[in-house]
Amino acid sequence: MATLTAKDFKSDQEVRWCPGCGDHAVLAALQRALPKVSQALDYAKERYVVVSGIGCSSRLPYYMDTFGFHSIHGRATAISTGIKVANPWLTVWQACGDGDALAIGGNHFIHAIRRNIDINIILFNNQIYGLTKGQYSPTSKFGAITKTSPYGTVEHPFNPGSLVLGAKGTFFARSLDVMIQLNEDIMTSAALHDGTSVVEMLTNCAIFNDGAHKSLSDPAVRADRTIVLRHGEKMLFGKDNNKGLVLNGMGLRAVTVGEGGYTIDDILTHDAHSDNMGIHMMLAEMKGPDMPVALGVIRDVKDVTYDDGVRDQVKDIMKTSKIHCVDDLLRSGSTWEVK
């Protein structure tokens, strides 16, 4: 099989996202990740299919030179599920927005995660409905001023990480649109995961919610306000990489190595493969003036998958079934002839 490159996954369509939209960077990361996935798994280009719902992010299938399916609002996860169960040979990628996936598509989203279907979900989270011109979404900050909340929202937003882990998700990662190399690594890890992978991409909507993630993405503060988690490595962050996370009772605490008696040995080591959901949940929910926001692969554990279960069940039934074709089905049970 010929070696694939990012160019092989770029379609001939003009990319029509607004200048400054974070979706451009996510697309670039995916196009760079898939050649690595192909090499690691010996996948031909024909194995890839990209599915989307409705929204700005849902234009992504047009920009990928793969099989694609542009579905309807909130139903991308249902379509992805059907594709994977019907043809397990395919590797399914899904592009969806915070409104598309978590509002009208919320039930499909959590049940795909619960079933652990082997699909890869990229959740574009710009905390706004962009395509329909600036209504607040399920992830908009409390008090956000938008077209549909001119006096501020009075709803608490979803934390997608908490939602995924609460549904017993086996893979969850988070990143910023501007961190293309990290995003490429995360998407590669997501593809290698057997089961539902959810990658939350914090993206910028330059038109309707510009700067929503600036407090994290600004290079001047990013090192102190985010922590990039890597399996097997110490949970360190900060401009000088001298801050870290320790367990403080039943929670996490950020400390400075060398101060207050803390040494590097006190800093937690990230274990993305741990069965300890509690630590992963704490990392997914971590925020506050003294705590960084967790980026990278937070959870990556093995479990049985729905599509494998369906396949194995069908094989077992076929061994003993008397029905092997449609004619057998039609002539089974109570039948009669009309002459």
Residue, then its C-alpha position, 0 to 999 in steps of 0.5 A: m500500500a502506498t504511503l499516504t500524506a496529509k495532501d491525500f486527505k484534502s478534497d478539491q473543495e474550497v474551505r468556506w469557514c470564516p477567517g479566524c475560525g478555529d475549525h481550520a486548524v482542527l481540519a488540518a490536524l485531522q488531515r495530518a493525523l490520518p496518514k499516521v493512523s493508516q501507517a499504524l493500522d495498515y489502513a487503505k484510504e477507502r476505509y475512512v468515512v467522515v460523518s457530520g450533522i448540521g452546523c459550521s463544523s459539519r462542513l468538514p466532510y466536504y473538505m476531506d477526500t474520503f467517503g462522507f455523509h452530511s446528515i441532519h441536525g443532531r443525528a450524526t451519531a445515529i448515522s455513525t452508529g449505523i455505518k459502523v454496525a453495518n460495515p465494521w471494516l470502515t473507520v468512522w470519524q464524526a464532526c459535530g458541534d456543541g449545539d448539534a451534539l449536546a442539544i438535539g443530539g444529546n441522547h444519541f451522543i450519550h448512548a453511543i458512548r454508553r454502548n462503546i461503539d467504535i467511532n471517533i467523535i470530534l466535538f467542536n466546542n465554540q460555546i455558541y450556535g454559529l451557523t444559525k447566527g449566535q444563539y447560546s448553546p448547551t456549553s455557553k458560559f453562565g451569564a453569556i450575552t447572546k442573540t437568544s440571551p440578551y440579558g445573560t443566560v440563566e442556565h448552567p452549561f454542560n461540561p462535555g468531559s463530565l458528560v462523557l465520563g458520566a456515560k462510562g466513556t472509555f476515551f476522552a481528550r480535550s484540546l485547543d484549536v491552535m495546538i495543532q501538533l497536540n491535536e494531531d497526536i490526540m486524533t491518532s490516539a483516538a483512532l487507535h482506541d477500540g471503542t467510542s473516542v470523544v475529542e473535545m476541541l475548544t474552537n474559536c468562533a470569530i464572528f459570534n463568540d470571538g475570544a471564548h477560549k482566549s483565557l486559555s489559548d493566549p500564548a502569554v498565559r497558556a502555560d500557566r492556565t492549561i496542563v497537557l496530560r501525557h500518559g506515564e508523565k508527571m502532571l506538570f505545567g507552568k512557564d517554568n514547568n515547575k507547577g504540578l498537581v497533587l491529591n489534596g484529600m478527595g480533590l486535586r491541588a496545584v502546587t509549586v515544586g520546591e515550595g511548601g515542602y513539595t518535591i517532584d516525587d509528590i506530583l501525580t503521574h498521569d495514568a490514562h489507562s487507570d480504572n480509577m474514574g474518579i481521578h479522570m473526572m477530577l481532571a475533566e472538571m478541573k477549573g478555577p483561578d488557581m487550577p489549570v484546564a486539562l488538555g490531552v488524553i484524559r481517559d483511554v481504557k479498554d472495554v467491550t464494544y457494541d459493534d464487536g458484540v453485534r458481530d459475534q452475536v450474529k455469528d453465533i446465531m448463524k451457526t445453529s439457525k435454520i434460516h440462511c436466506v430470505d426464502d428460508l425466512l419467508r417459509s419459516g413458521s406458519t406458511w400457506e400457499v394461495k392457488 
